[in-house]
Amino acid sequence: MKPTKQQELIIDHNGCSVVIASPGSGKTFVLSKKIKQNFKELKEHQGVIAISYTNKASNELRNRSLSDGENPMSSFFGTIDKFYLSEIIIPFGKQIWGIPENEIEVDKIDSLESEDKALLNWFSRDLMLSVVEDFQLDILKEFFKRGLILIETIGLLGNYLFSISIACQKYLKARYRFLYIDEYQDSGYYQHEMFLKIKELGIVSTAVGDLNQSIYAFSGKDSKYLESLISDKSFNYFVLNKNHRCHPSIINYSNFLLNPKTELMDCEDNLIWFIRADGAEIEIASWIDKYIQPILDSFKLKEYNKIAVLTRTGRTAESINQHLKTSHKLFVSNELDLNLNVWSGIFSNLLQYLLDSKHRFIEVVEAFTLYERLSRKKKNELLDLKKKLDKTTVYEDLNLNQLKDTFIQIAKIIAPESENIDSKNLLDTVLNNKIEFYSYKPASEHEVNIMTLHKSKGLEFDIVIHLDLHEWVFPSKRPGPNNDFNNPVYSDWQQDLNLHYVGVTRAKQGCFLVSSTKRTNYQGEIKNGKDSDFIWMNDIEKLRHKDANN
């Protein structure tokens, strides 16, 4: 694939930069090209830091950066929390505070006993390091010495240890020459601070994101940090705004959502439809069953997995999963994926290898250790364990205890010092939940995808069927003061608009926006359904296909 002029400018730039990348603009292609070039400049002990928002995105970037057999040298690919833990908190926490009494575990504050939890009633995610008092840091230090790191405090701990450890700063400066952080619009305060601190070490730093895809404000993320880099003169500013993925009508519609004054592309057909089903979720599922084949035929598609049903809530996704007769696959998130312990990451990657033919076993190993540094004996043991996994067939035939034991044996070879009981328990949960287990397996060509809009981030499908477009649900709102329904209050209009934008731009060829005359609320009650505010705002219907509902 030959880079466009926009892409070439970024690939050829050698300094610090901020890149605003629209959906379908080739962001991952550009990042992998730059990283491939970086590898050529590195010595054996040096590497690249490549931070992605999810493990899945990190694996994709790593695989594409190594697609031609490149040597990653001493590079890091992973999430920001994994970077904090492996590169700063664990090694330099041990150096400064001593070896913990127990094997280090990562857990949530809510999982603590009430007495321990009370020690952290001062903590909040947006707490700036400069206002944290010494006795509060001592509390985190004592948890660490006990072998416990709390997920919510990882950013604070990482920044604190970086600031007090000259050895940490020297280590990062000696080992890494380039830093990339993707999805920067979903940065929190501490990630942003760490990015700037690493840049000050002389490491060439690049931030990539899209202000219009900021959808995680509920977890303390904020696009203002990406905005601040745009105006920072020490970064060169680049834009990737050529959508090479979507049909022109989808580009027009999604851009108009964000800005009604946008310049529209010439387009013969509008391939955005609005559908209002007569009934609630059962009737929506019936509509999908009725029209799925005509949709496939109309777009000359043969595989059902080219279609995704996207929902605002997991509740709607589960309802469609229950009522849809067409062969389909529901994708759900699980605690194993979210857990930050090393063994949890190994188990998640092994499940992906087991169930997705695109993943290679060597990639699982090298995400956590260098294969070439393992002894011949350990390599042979891994090969035997791999052969065991390769014999695994369908879920009903699995010996779950044997599979778990195989996973644990592999983890003991890859990361022997990171054994963790929570990771084992979370693996148990996934193995004993068929839907969670099979969420690691891509939909077959005979299955329609069902998932939430948040889970669809970073994915693409030929056709998207976008549900939950009801008033009060999406965008989320509630009655104003004194229960005033005529003057409602929106929970976060911009975040919901961004999420709607993400949903529409997952579609390459066509998008169906679906409302209905009835809807099921969170209490399971059937209520009258009205169209979402997004459906009719700013006369956007003029950019949809002309049909009976328009």
LOZA-330714 format. One line per 10 residues: number of its first residue (from 0); their letters; for each residue x, y, z of C-alpha. Coordinates in steps of 0.5 Angstrom, whole numbers. Layout:
N
NUM) A) X/Y/Z ~ ...;
//
This chain:
550
0) MKPTKQQELI) 0/0/0 ~ 3/7/-2 ~ 2/12/3 ~ -2/19/1 ~ 1/25/1 ~ -2/27/8 ~ 1/20/11 ~ 8/21/8 ~ 8/28/11 ~ 7/24/18;
10) IDHNGCSVVI) 12/18/16 ~ 18/23/14 ~ 17/27/20 ~ 23/26/25 ~ 21/31/31 ~ 15/31/36 ~ 8/31/33 ~ 1/31/35 ~ -3/28/29 ~ -11/29/29;
20) ASPGSGKTFV) -14/22/25 ~ -21/22/23 ~ -24/15/22 ~ -21/11/16 ~ -16/15/15 ~ -10/10/16 ~ -8/12/23 ~ -5/5/24 ~ -2/4/18 ~ 2/11/19;
30) LSKKIKQNFK) 4/9/26 ~ 7/2/24 ~ 10/5/18 ~ 14/10/23 ~ 15/5/28 ~ 18/0/22 ~ 23/6/20 ~ 25/7/28 ~ 27/0/29 ~ 32/1/23;
40) ELKEHQGVIA) 35/7/28 ~ 36/3/34 ~ 41/-1/38 ~ 40/-8/41 ~ 38/-5/48 ~ 34/1/45 ~ 27/1/43 ~ 20/4/42 ~ 14/6/47 ~ 8/4/43;
50) ISYTNKASNE) 2/6/48 ~ -5/4/45 ~ -12/4/49 ~ -14/-3/49 ~ -10/-10/49 ~ -13/-12/42 ~ -11/-5/39 ~ -4/-6/42 ~ -3/-13/39 ~ -6/-10/32;
60) LRNRSLSDGE) 0/-5/32 ~ 5/-9/34 ~ 3/-15/29 ~ 3/-9/23 ~ 10/-6/26 ~ 13/-13/25 ~ 9/-16/19 ~ 16/-16/15 ~ 20/-20/20 ~ 23/-13/24;
70) NPMSSFFGTI) 27/-14/30 ~ 23/-10/36 ~ 29/-10/39 ~ 27/-7/47 ~ 21/-4/45 ~ 14/-4/49 ~ 8/-5/46 ~ 2/-5/51 ~ -3/0/55 ~ -1/6/59;
80) DKFYLSEIII) -3/2/66 ~ 2/-4/63 ~ 7/1/62 ~ 7/4/69 ~ 7/-3/72 ~ 12/-6/68 ~ 17/0/67 ~ 16/4/73 ~ 12/2/79 ~ 14/-5/80;
90) PFGKQIWGIP) 22/-4/78 ~ 23/2/82 ~ 18/1/87 ~ 22/-5/89 ~ 29/0/89 ~ 26/5/93 ~ 21/2/98 ~ 24/-5/98 ~ 22/-12/96 ~ 14/-13/97;
100) ENEIEVDKID) 12/-18/103 ~ 8/-22/98 ~ 8/-23/90 ~ 5/-17/87 ~ -2/-16/86 ~ -7/-11/82 ~ -14/-10/85 ~ -19/-5/85 ~ -20/0/92 ~ -27/-3/92;
110) SLESEDKALL) -24/-10/93 ~ -21/-8/100 ~ -23/-9/107 ~ -27/-4/110 ~ -21/-2/114 ~ -16/-1/108 ~ -21/2/104 ~ -22/8/109 ~ -15/9/108 ~ -16/12/101;
120) NWFSRDLMLS) -22/16/102 ~ -18/22/100 ~ -17/19/93 ~ -20/21/87 ~ -18/20/79 ~ -17/27/78 ~ -13/29/84 ~ -6/32/82 ~ 0/30/85 ~ 2/37/87;
130) VVEDFQLDIL) -3/37/92 ~ -2/30/95 ~ 1/30/102 ~ 6/25/104 ~ 2/21/109 ~ -2/20/103 ~ 4/17/99 ~ 6/13/105 ~ -1/9/105 ~ 0/7/98;
140) KEFFKRGLIL) 8/6/99 ~ 5/1/105 ~ 0/-2/100 ~ 6/-4/95 ~ 10/-7/101 ~ 5/-11/102 ~ 5/-13/95 ~ -2/-9/93 ~ -2/-4/87 ~ -9/-1/87;
150) IETIGLLGNY) -12/0/79 ~ -14/7/81 ~ -8/9/84 ~ -3/7/78 ~ -3/14/74 ~ -1/17/81 ~ 4/12/83 ~ 8/12/76 ~ 8/19/76 ~ 11/20/83;
160) LFSISIACQK) 16/15/82 ~ 18/18/76 ~ 19/24/79 ~ 23/22/85 ~ 27/17/82 ~ 33/19/78 ~ 35/12/76 ~ 28/11/73 ~ 29/17/69 ~ 36/15/66;
170) YLKARYRFLY) 33/8/65 ~ 27/11/60 ~ 32/15/57 ~ 37/10/56 ~ 32/5/53 ~ 27/8/49 ~ 28/13/43 ~ 21/14/41 ~ 14/15/44 ~ 7/14/41;
180) IDEYQDSGYY) 1/14/45 ~ -6/13/41 ~ -13/15/42 ~ -10/21/46 ~ -17/24/46 ~ -18/19/52 ~ -12/21/56 ~ -13/22/63 ~ -9/27/67 ~ -3/22/69;
190) QHEMFLKIKE) -2/20/62 ~ -2/27/60 ~ 3/29/65 ~ 7/22/64 ~ 7/24/56 ~ 10/31/57 ~ 15/28/62 ~ 18/23/58 ~ 18/28/52 ~ 23/32/57;
200) LGIVSTAVGD) 28/27/57 ~ 29/28/50 ~ 25/22/47 ~ 21/24/41 ~ 14/23/42 ~ 8/23/38 ~ 1/23/40 ~ -5/21/36 ~ -12/22/37 ~ -19/25/34;
210) LNQSIYAFSG) -23/30/38 ~ -29/27/36 ~ -28/20/38 ~ -28/22/46 ~ -33/17/49 ~ -30/15/56 ~ -31/22/60 ~ -35/17/65 ~ -28/14/67 ~ -24/21/68;
220) KDSKYLESLI) -22/21/60 ~ -22/28/57 ~ -20/31/50 ~ -18/37/53 ~ -11/34/54 ~ -10/33/46 ~ -13/40/45 ~ -7/43/49 ~ -2/39/45 ~ -5/42/38;
230) SDKSFNYFVL) -3/49/41 ~ 4/47/44 ~ 9/50/39 ~ 14/44/41 ~ 10/39/37 ~ 9/39/29 ~ 1/39/28 ~ -1/34/23 ~ -8/32/20 ~ -11/26/17;
240) NKNHRCHPSI) -18/27/15 ~ -18/23/8 ~ -23/18/10 ~ -21/12/5 ~ -26/7/9 ~ -33/10/8 ~ -38/11/3 ~ -38/18/1 ~ -45/19/4 ~ -43/16/11;
250) INYSNFLLNP) -37/21/11 ~ -42/27/9 ~ -47/24/15 ~ -42/23/20 ~ -39/30/19 ~ -45/34/19 ~ -47/31/25 ~ -41/34/28 ~ -42/41/24 ~ -48/42/20;
260) KTELMDCEDN) -43/47/16 ~ -39/42/14 ~ -37/42/6 ~ -41/36/3 ~ -38/31/-2 ~ -41/30/-9 ~ -45/24/-8 ~ -50/20/-12 ~ -53/16/-7 ~ -55/17/1;
270) LIWFIRADGA) -53/10/4 ~ -56/12/11 ~ -63/9/12 ~ -67/11/18 ~ -72/5/20 ~ -78/6/26 ~ -80/-1/28 ~ -87/-2/30 ~ -86/-5/37 ~ -80/-6/42;
280) EIEIASWIDK) -74/-10/42 ~ -77/-17/39 ~ -80/-13/33 ~ -73/-10/32 ~ -70/-17/32 ~ -76/-19/27 ~ -74/-13/23 ~ -67/-15/22 ~ -69/-23/21 ~ -74/-20/15;
290) YIQPILDSFK) -69/-16/12 ~ -62/-19/13 ~ -62/-22/7 ~ -65/-17/2 ~ -59/-12/5 ~ -54/-17/4 ~ -56/-18/-3 ~ -57/-11/-4 ~ -50/-9/-3 ~ -47/-16/-6;
300) LKEYNKIAVL) -45/-19/0 ~ -45/-26/2 ~ -42/-26/9 ~ -46/-25/15 ~ -40/-23/19 ~ -40/-16/15 ~ -46/-14/18 ~ -46/-11/26 ~ -52/-9/30 ~ -49/-4/35;
310) TRTGRTAESI) -53/-2/41 ~ -52/4/46 ~ -53/-1/52 ~ -51/-8/54 ~ -58/-9/56 ~ -61/-8/49 ~ -55/-13/46 ~ -57/-18/50 ~ -64/-17/48 ~ -63/-18/41;
320) NQHLKTSHKL) -58/-24/42 ~ -64/-27/45 ~ -70/-26/40 ~ -66/-25/34 ~ -67/-32/30 ~ -61/-30/24 ~ -55/-34/26 ~ -51/-29/30 ~ -45/-28/35 ~ -46/-23/42;
330) FVSNELDLNL) -39/-20/44 ~ -39/-18/51 ~ -33/-15/55 ~ -30/-19/62 ~ -26/-17/68 ~ -20/-22/65 ~ -19/-17/60 ~ -20/-11/64 ~ -15/-14/70 ~ -8/-11/70;
340) NVWSGIFSNL) -4/-17/73 ~ 1/-20/68 ~ -2/-27/68 ~ -9/-24/66 ~ -6/-21/60 ~ -3/-28/58 ~ -9/-31/59 ~ -13/-26/55 ~ -8/-27/49 ~ -8/-35/50;
350) LQYLLDSKHR) -16/-35/49 ~ -15/-30/43 ~ -10/-35/40 ~ -14/-41/42 ~ -20/-38/38 ~ -18/-33/33 ~ -13/-36/27 ~ -10/-29/26 ~ -6/-30/32 ~ 0/-33/33;
360) FIEVVEAFTL) 3/-37/39 ~ 10/-33/38 ~ 6/-27/39 ~ 3/-29/46 ~ 10/-31/48 ~ 13/-24/46 ~ 8/-20/49 ~ 11/-21/55 ~ 18/-24/54 ~ 23/-25/49;
370) YERLSRKKKN) 23/-32/46 ~ 30/-32/44 ~ 32/-31/51 ~ 29/-37/54 ~ 33/-44/55 ~ 32/-49/50 ~ 28/-53/55 ~ 23/-48/56 ~ 22/-47/49 ~ 21/-55/48;
380) ELLDLKKKLD) 16/-54/54 ~ 12/-49/50 ~ 12/-53/44 ~ 9/-59/47 ~ 4/-54/51 ~ 2/-51/44 ~ 1/-57/41 ~ -4/-59/47 ~ -8/-52/45 ~ -8/-54/38;
390) KTTVYEDLNL) -12/-60/39 ~ -17/-56/43 ~ -24/-57/39 ~ -31/-54/41 ~ -33/-51/48 ~ -38/-57/49 ~ -32/-62/48 ~ -27/-58/53 ~ -24/-61/59 ~ -24/-54/62;
400) NQLKDTFIQI) -19/-56/68 ~ -14/-59/63 ~ -15/-52/59 ~ -14/-48/65 ~ -8/-52/67 ~ -5/-51/60 ~ -5/-44/61 ~ -2/-44/68 ~ 4/-48/65 ~ 5/-43/60;
410) AKIIAPESEN) 4/-37/64 ~ 9/-40/69 ~ 14/-41/63 ~ 13/-34/60 ~ 12/-30/67 ~ 14/-34/73 ~ 15/-29/78 ~ 8/-26/76 ~ 3/-32/79 ~ -3/-29/81;
420) IDSKNLLDTV) -9/-32/84 ~ -14/-27/82 ~ -12/-28/75 ~ -13/-35/76 ~ -20/-34/78 ~ -22/-29/73 ~ -20/-35/68 ~ -24/-39/71 ~ -30/-35/70 ~ -29/-34/63;
430) LNNKIEFYSY) -28/-41/62 ~ -35/-43/65 ~ -38/-37/61 ~ -40/-39/54 ~ -41/-32/52 ~ -35/-29/55 ~ -31/-35/52 ~ -33/-34/45 ~ -33/-27/45 ~ -25/-28/44;
440) KPASEHEVNI) -27/-32/37 ~ -29/-28/31 ~ -36/-28/28 ~ -36/-34/23 ~ -38/-32/16 ~ -45/-34/17 ~ -46/-30/24 ~ -48/-23/25 ~ -44/-19/30 ~ -48/-16/36;
450) MTLHKSKGLE) -44/-11/41 ~ -44/-5/44 ~ -42/2/41 ~ -36/2/46 ~ -34/-5/44 ~ -34/-3/37 ~ -29/3/37 ~ -23/1/32 ~ -27/-4/28 ~ -30/-3/22;
460) FDIVIHLDLH) -36/-7/18 ~ -39/-7/11 ~ -46/-5/14 ~ -48/-3/21 ~ -55/-3/24 ~ -55/2/30 ~ -60/1/35 ~ -62/5/41 ~ -64/11/38 ~ -69/13/43;
470) EWVFPSKRPG) -71/20/46 ~ -68/19/53 ~ -64/14/52 ~ -59/16/47 ~ -57/22/48 ~ -58/20/55 ~ -62/26/59 ~ -67/27/65 ~ -72/31/67 ~ -70/38/69;
480) PNNDFNNPVY) -71/41/76 ~ -78/40/79 ~ -79/34/74 ~ -79/39/68 ~ -80/34/62 ~ -80/40/58 ~ -73/43/60 ~ -69/36/60 ~ -62/36/62 ~ -57/32/58;
490) SDWQQDLNLH) -52/28/62 ~ -47/29/57 ~ -49/31/50 ~ -42/32/47 ~ -40/25/49 ~ -46/22/47 ~ -46/25/40 ~ -39/23/39 ~ -41/16/41 ~ -46/16/35;
500) YVGVTRAKQG) -41/19/31 ~ -37/13/32 ~ -42/8/31 ~ -44/11/24 ~ -37/11/22 ~ -36/4/23 ~ -40/3/17 ~ -36/2/10 ~ -42/1/5 ~ -49/3/9;
510) CFLVSSTKRT) -52/5/16 ~ -59/3/18 ~ -61/8/24 ~ -66/4/28 ~ -72/7/33 ~ -78/4/35 ~ -85/6/37 ~ -84/2/44 ~ -78/1/48 ~ -76/-3/54;
520) NYQGEIKNGK) -73/1/60 ~ -68/-1/65 ~ -73/-4/70 ~ -76/-8/64 ~ -82/-4/63 ~ -85/-3/56 ~ -85/4/55 ~ -87/9/49 ~ -81/10/44 ~ -80/17/41;
530) DSDFIWMNDI) -74/18/36 ~ -67/20/39 ~ -66/28/38 ~ -60/26/34 ~ -65/23/28 ~ -68/30/26 ~ -63/35/29 ~ -61/41/24 ~ -65/37/18 ~ -60/32/18;
540) EKLRHKDANN) -65/27/15 ~ -64/31/8 ~ -57/27/8 ~ -61/20/9 ~ -64/15/4 ~ -71/18/2 ~ -76/13/4 ~ -83/12/8 ~ -80/14/15 ~ -76/20/12;
//
